[in-house]
Amino acid sequence: MRAAGALPRTGRTGMQRDRATTRRVGATIAVLPLLPVIVVQLHALRSPSESSASATPIGPSRRLSGAGDDGALPRGGGSGASGGAGVAAGGASSDASGNVPDNASDSARPVRGGFTSTRFVLVEPSHPGNVGAAARALKTMGFTRLVLVAPRVANVQNDPEAIAMASGADDVLASAHVVPTLADALSGVQWSLALTARSREYGPPQLTPRRAAAHAREHAASGDIALVFGNERTGLSNEDVERCSALAHIPANPAYSSLNLAQAVQVLSYELRIAYQDAPDEGASASAACVASGASGAASARAASDEVERMFVHLENALIALEFLDPANPKKLMSRLRRLFARAGLEREEVNIVRGIAKHILLKAKGRDGDHS
């Protein structure tokens, strides 16, 4: 039985809580004057690298290396919504598991090289899905220039399957340039690489993808280049291959070497990206090349594809006029000559010299025919 005047148990507990709260408030008030000193000491203990890292916010607007004239990957490009590498919450590039790699700072450096001077040409692609997947492969590696030669499906850029397979690379797909022939696709190109799954008896010199990327880096510094991919079922024709400056073959598993068109585009675009990122200073390398060759910049300019093609037409007519080439039985003569000139890597002045020779041959032949008549 409780004594008279005694407080209830709950009352005592409440008073104890009030006293404890009063003590905590008092302690907090006592510490407040020391807070500025504590903050200063903590700031002094931090390393300069940590301080600078916290001073630079990393958010969704951070620009990563990739496509475009300034080397910036467009927002949303290369996102991993469909299984590719994505962008972590902090804005740094992440792997498929969502972890930010140790070299994230390296991937943010400006990309030098020919990202904007490289065309990827698909000759007569059959399936819209492959076109869309190829666009996605290009964008993940920072490229944007896609050229379609006579695609089997009209208006393939707006095909639902192509858009679905592009998976965020709709801009690359929508801006794809459609042309009727490979000659149109290579117009103005100084160097081109044909991708093939089989060896050719004739054609340009054959390279591995890595060596081809190194050559591409050199030529992209001074003009447009192109990588040419064939139809999914038949690949490139011999005529298409002979139009190109070099040939590349992906050394896949001999027991099963079947690569999807978009997979082949991904392999080559990756090799090009690595080569372009590792490119030395272009001005210095160009000057060194001129000194080594003993030629001026204008004289050493590589001839464009359409200029070389006109030279071959001119030369062929001259050889026919000389009766050295029989049109009814050419015996691969022009194919061999194409291979010879492809190894040489013709400059514009050299093309003009060959055309000058052909012109005089035709004039002499015409005069000879006039004398006979």
C-alpha positions in Angstrom: 0.0 0.0 0.0 1.5 3.4 -1.1 2.4 5.9 1.7 0.4 9.1 1.8 2.0 11.9 -0.2 4.3 9.6 -2.2 4.5 10.2 -6.0 3.2 7.5 -8.4 5.9 5.4 -10.2 5.2 7.0 -13.5 5.7 10.4 -12.0 9.1 9.5 -10.7 10.1 8.2 -14.1 9.0 11.4 -15.8 11.0 13.5 -13.4 14.1 11.3 -14.1 13.6 11.8 -17.8 13.4 15.6 -17.4 16.6 15.7 -15.3 18.4 13.6 -18.0 17.2 15.9 -20.8 18.4 18.9 -18.8 21.9 17.4 -18.4 22.1 16.6 -22.2 21.0 20.2 -23.1 23.6 21.6 -20.7 26.4 19.5 -22.2 25.4 20.5 -25.7 25.4 24.2 -24.8 28.9 23.7 -23.2 30.3 22.2 -26.4 28.8 24.8 -28.8 31.7 27.3 -28.4 34.2 24.6 -29.4 32.5 23.7 -32.7 34.4 26.1 -34.9 37.7 24.8 -33.6 36.7 21.2 -34.2 35.6 22.0 -37.8 38.9 23.8 -38.5 40.9 20.8 -37.2 39.0 18.3 -39.2 39.4 20.3 -42.4 43.2 20.5 -41.8 43.4 16.8 -41.4 41.9 16.1 -44.8 44.3 15.6 -47.8 44.4 18.1 -50.6 43.1 15.5 -53.1 40.1 14.7 -51.0 39.3 18.4 -50.6 39.5 19.1 -54.3 37.4 16.0 -55.1 34.6 17.2 -52.8 34.8 20.6 -54.2 34.0 19.4 -57.7 30.5 18.0 -57.9 30.1 14.9 -60.2 26.5 14.7 -61.4 24.4 13.8 -64.4 25.7 16.8 -66.3 29.3 15.6 -66.2 30.6 15.1 -69.8 32.3 11.9 -70.7 34.6 11.3 -73.6 33.0 10.1 -76.8 31.3 11.4 -79.9 31.0 14.9 -81.3 33.5 17.6 -82.3 34.4 18.3 -78.6 34.7 14.7 -77.6 31.6 14.7 -75.4 29.3 11.7 -75.3 25.7 12.9 -75.9 23.4 12.6 -72.9 21.9 9.1 -72.7 24.4 7.8 -75.3 25.9 4.4 -74.3 23.5 3.9 -71.4 23.1 0.3 -70.2 19.3 0.1 -70.1 19.5 -3.0 -72.3 22.5 -4.7 -70.8 25.4 -2.5 -71.9 27.7 -0.5 -69.7 25.7 2.2 -68.0 26.3 5.4 -66.0 26.5 5.3 -62.2 24.5 7.6 -60.0 27.5 9.8 -59.6 27.9 10.3 -63.3 31.1 8.3 -63.8 31.1 5.4 -66.3 30.2 2.1 -64.6 30.5 -1.5 -65.7 27.6 -3.9 -66.2 27.4 -4.7 -62.5 27.0 -1.0 -61.7 30.5 -0.6 -60.1 32.5 2.5 -61.0 35.9 1.3 -62.4 39.2 2.6 -61.1 40.0 4.3 -64.3 36.8 6.3 -64.4 38.9 9.5 -64.4 40.8 8.3 -67.5 37.5 7.8 -69.5 36.6 11.4 -68.8 39.6 12.8 -70.6 39.1 14.5 -74.0 39.2 12.1 -76.9 41.4 13.0 -79.8 41.3 11.5 -83.3 38.9 11.0 -86.1 35.6 10.3 -84.4 33.8 12.8 -86.7 35.8 11.9 -89.8 35.0 8.1 -89.7 32.1 6.6 -91.7 30.6 3.2 -91.0 29.1 1.9 -94.3 26.7 -1.0 -94.4 26.2 -2.4 -97.9 22.7 -3.7 -98.6 21.8 -4.6 -95.0 18.8 -7.0 -95.0 17.4 -6.9 -91.5 16.3 -3.6 -89.8 17.2 -5.0 -86.4 20.9 -5.3 -87.5 20.9 -1.7 -88.7 19.5 -0.5 -85.3 22.0 -2.7 -83.4 24.8 -1.3 -85.5 23.7 2.2 -84.6 23.8 1.3 -80.9 27.3 -0.3 -81.3 28.6 2.9 -82.9 27.1 5.2 -80.2 28.6 3.2 -77.4 32.0 3.8 -78.9 31.5 7.5 -79.6 30.8 7.3 -83.4 27.8 8.9 -85.1 28.3 8.6 -88.9 26.3 5.7 -90.3 25.9 5.3 -94.1 23.5 2.7 -95.6 24.0 1.5 -99.2 20.7 0.4 -100.8 19.1 -1.2 -97.7 16.7 -3.9 -98.5 14.0 -2.3 -96.3 12.9 1.1 -97.4 13.0 3.9 -94.8 14.7 1.5 -92.4 15.6 4.4 -90.0 11.9 4.5 -89.0 11.4 0.7 -88.8 10.1 -0.3 -85.4 12.5 -3.2 -85.1 15.5 -1.0 -86.0 14.4 1.6 -83.4 13.9 -1.1 -80.7 17.4 -2.6 -81.4 19.0 0.9 -81.4 18.1 1.1 -77.7 18.8 4.7 -77.1 20.9 5.4 -80.2 17.9 6.7 -82.1 19.8 9.8 -83.0 22.5 7.9 -84.8 19.9 5.7 -86.6 17.7 8.7 -87.6 20.8 10.6 -89.0 22.0 7.6 -91.1 22.7 8.7 -94.7 21.2 6.4 -97.4 22.9 6.2 -100.8 22.3 4.0 -103.8 25.9 2.7 -104.4 29.1 2.1 -102.6 30.8 4.7 -104.9 28.4 7.3 -103.4 29.2 6.1 -99.9 32.9 6.5 -100.5 32.8 9.9 -102.2 35.5 12.1 -100.6 37.0 9.3 -98.6 40.8 9.2 -98.5 41.1 5.7 -97.0 38.7 2.8 -96.7 38.7 -0.6 -95.0 36.6 -3.6 -96.3 35.5 -6.1 -93.7 35.3 -9.7 -94.9 34.9 -13.1 -93.4 36.7 -14.9 -96.1 40.1 -14.5 -97.8 40.2 -13.1 -101.3 42.5 -14.1 -104.1 42.7 -10.5 -105.3 42.1 -7.3 -103.5 43.8 -4.8 -101.2 46.3 -5.7 -98.5 44.9 -7.6 -95.5 45.2 -6.4 -92.0 44.1 -7.5 -88.5 41.5 -5.2 -86.9 44.1 -3.7 -84.5 46.6 -2.9 -87.3 43.8 -1.6 -89.4 42.8 0.7 -86.5 46.3 2.1 -86.4 46.3 2.8 -90.1 42.8 4.4 -89.7 44.1 6.7 -87.0 46.9 8.0 -89.3 44.6 8.7 -92.2 41.7 10.1 -90.2 43.9 12.9 -89.0 43.9 14.4 -92.5 40.5 13.5 -94.0 37.5 11.2 -94.1 37.9 7.4 -93.8 35.3 4.6 -94.1 34.8 1.1 -92.8 32.7 -1.0 -95.2 30.6 -4.0 -94.0 28.8 -6.3 -96.4 25.4 -7.9 -96.5 24.5 -10.3 -93.7 24.2 -13.3 -96.0 26.6 -12.7 -98.9 29.1 -10.2 -97.5 30.9 -7.8 -99.9 31.4 -8.6 -103.6 34.9 -8.7 -105.1 34.1 -5.4 -106.8 33.2 -3.8 -103.5 36.4 -5.1 -101.8 38.6 -3.8 -104.7 37.2 -0.3 -104.2 38.7 -0.2 -100.7 42.2 0.7 -99.6 42.7 -2.2 -97.2 41.0 -5.4 -96.1 40.4 -6.7 -92.6 39.4 -10.0 -91.2 38.3 -10.6 -87.5 40.3 -13.7 -86.3 37.3 -15.5 -84.7 37.1 -19.1 -83.6 37.8 -21.2 -86.8 35.3 -23.8 -85.7 32.5 -21.2 -85.4 33.5 -17.8 -86.9 29.9 -16.5 -87.6 29.6 -13.0 -86.4 26.5 -10.9 -86.5 26.8 -7.7 -88.5 26.3 -5.5 -85.4 28.9 -7.6 -83.6 31.5 -7.0 -86.3 30.7 -3.3 -86.2 31.2 -3.4 -82.4 34.6 -5.1 -82.6 35.9 -2.6 -85.2 34.5 0.5 -83.5 36.1 -0.6 -80.2 39.5 -1.0 -81.9 39.1 2.4 -83.5 38.2 4.0 -80.2 41.2 2.6 -78.5 43.5 3.7 -81.4 42.0 7.2 -81.4 42.3 7.7 -77.7 45.9 6.7 -77.8 46.7 9.0 -80.8 49.7 11.3 -80.3 49.5 15.0 -81.0 48.2 15.2 -84.6 50.1 18.4 -85.5 53.4 17.0 -84.4 52.8 13.6 -86.1 51.8 15.3 -89.3 54.9 17.5 -89.3 57.1 14.5 -88.6 55.5 12.6 -91.5 56.2 15.5 -93.9 59.8 15.7 -92.8 60.3 12.0 -93.1 58.8 11.8 -96.6 60.5 15.0 -97.8 57.2 16.2 -99.2 55.0 19.2 -98.7 51.5 18.9 -97.1 49.8 19.5 -100.4 51.9 17.0 -102.3 51.4 14.3 -99.7 47.6 14.6 -99.6 46.0 11.2 -100.0 43.8 10.9 -103.1 40.1 10.5 -102.5 38.3 7.3 -103.4 36.3 8.9 -106.3 39.6 10.4 -107.7 41.2 6.9 -107.7 38.2 5.4 -109.4 38.3 7.9 -112.2 42.0 7.1 -112.6 41.2 3.4 -113.0 38.6 4.1 -115.7 41.0 6.3 -117.5 43.9 3.8 -117.2 41.6 0.9 -118.4 40.6 2.8 -121.5 44.2 3.6 -122.2 45.3 -0.1 -121.9 42.4 -1.1 -124.2 43.5 1.5 -126.7 47.1 0.0 -126.6 45.5 -3.4 -127.1 47.3 -4.5 -123.9 43.9 -5.2 -122.3 41.3 -7.3 -124.0 37.9 -6.4 -122.6 36.5 -9.8 -123.7 39.3 -11.6 -121.8 40.7 -9.2 -119.1 42.4 -12.0 -117.1 42.2 -10.1 -113.8 44.5 -7.4 -115.1 42.7 -4.5 -113.5 42.2 -6.4 -110.2 46.0 -6.9 -110.0 46.6 -3.3 -110.9 44.2 -2.2 -108.2 46.0 -4.3 -105.7 49.3 -2.8 -106.8 48.1 0.8 -106.4 46.4 0.0 -103.1 49.7 -1.1 -101.6 51.3 2.1 -102.8 48.7 4.3 -101.2 48.3 6.9 -104.0 48.6 10.5 -103.4 46.7 13.1 -105.4 49.7 14.1 -107.4 50.4 10.5 -108.3 46.9 10.0 -109.5 47.3 13.0 -111.7 50.5 11.6 -113.2 48.9 8.3 -114.0 45.9 10.1 -115.6 48.3 12.3 -117.6 50.0 9.1 -119.0 46.6 7.6 -119.8 45.5 10.8 -121.6 48.6 10.9 -123.8 48.2 7.2 -124.6 44.6 7.8 -125.7 45.7 10.8 -127.8 48.5 8.8 -129.5 46.1 5.9 -130.2 43.5 8.3 -131.6 46.1 9.9 -133.9 47.3 6.4 -135.0 43.8 5.4 -135.9 43.3 8.6 -137.8 46.5 8.0 -139.9 45.3 4.4 -140.7 41.9 5.8 -141.9 
